[in-house]
Structure formats: structure tokens, C-alpha cells
Amino acid sequence: MSDSSVIIGIDEAGRGSLAGPVVAGAVLLMPELEAHPLIADSKKLSPEQREEAFLWIEDNCTYGFGIVEGSEVDAKGILACTELAMTKALEMIEKNYYSYIRYY
């Protein structure tokens, strides 16, 4: 990986439910944060560790999320809406990242 590479982790929640929204979250990780102990599969973290990870990510990372409501899932299908939620999450990262760069 080159020095200018970035890593964006992205995942969704809600695909297994029969009703309700699909939500995707994405986090831009700088290479020096890659080995942080809280950056892991959330299913491998305790509820307390997940809360700690959430707070740490909020304070230290550029992140985004996307939400697609259940009515749209009914109309468009789960796969299309999962992809849409992920796209929204990535767009939020792009907006927040460039706002951060312009600020500094």
C-alpha cells in the first residue's frame, strides 16, 4: 500500500430484519490507526467495548452513515438499498473529509 492510500471500513445493519431501515456505517482509517485494539469486528467486542469504540471513532476518525427507510426497501429491494445506504455513508465521509482538509 502506498503512503497516500486510505482504508475505509464499511458495514451494514438491518439486512436480516423483515421490516425497518437498512443502515450502513463507514470509517476512514489512517494507517497509524489500523492496529488500534478497538478497530475490530464489532461482533468480537463486548457491549462495553463497542460503546468505547463508538466514542473513540467519533473523536478520532472521519466517519459517515447512510440510512434507507423500510418503505424504500420494500419498493427497491434489499440489495439496492444496502448499496444505497453504503453510498450515502461514503458520500458523508467524502464531505466530512474535505471539510476537515479545508479547515486545516
Secondary structure as the mmCIF struct_conf table of DSSP 4:
data_model
#
loop_
_struct_conf.conf_type_id
_struct_conf.id
_struct_conf.beg_label_comp_id
_struct_conf.beg_label_asym_id
_struct_conf.beg_label_seq_id
_struct_conf.end_label_comp_id
_struct_conf.end_label_asym_id
_struct_conf.end_label_seq_id
TURN_TY1_P TURN_TY1_P1 ASP A 3 SER A 4
STRN STRN1 ILE A 7 ALA A 13
TURN_TY1_P TURN_TY1_P2 ARG A 15 GLY A 16
BEND BEND1 LEU A 18 GLY A 20
STRN STRN2 VAL A 22 LEU A 29
HELX_RH_3T_P HELX_RH_3T_P1 PRO A 31 LEU A 33
TURN_TY1_P TURN_TY1_P3 GLU A 34 ALA A 35
TURN_TY1_P TURN_TY1_P4 PRO A 37 LEU A 38
BEND BEND2 ALA A 40 ALA A 40
HELX_RH_3T_P HELX_RH_3T_P2 SER A 42 LYS A 44
BEND BEND3 LEU A 45 LEU A 45
HELX_RH_AL_P HELX_RH_AL_P1 PRO A 47 ASN A 60
BEND BEND4 CYS A 61 CYS A 61
STRN STRN3 THR A 62 VAL A 68
HELX_RH_AL_P HELX_RH_AL_P2 GLY A 70 LYS A 76
HELX_RH_AL_P HELX_RH_AL_P3 ILE A 78 TYR A 103
#
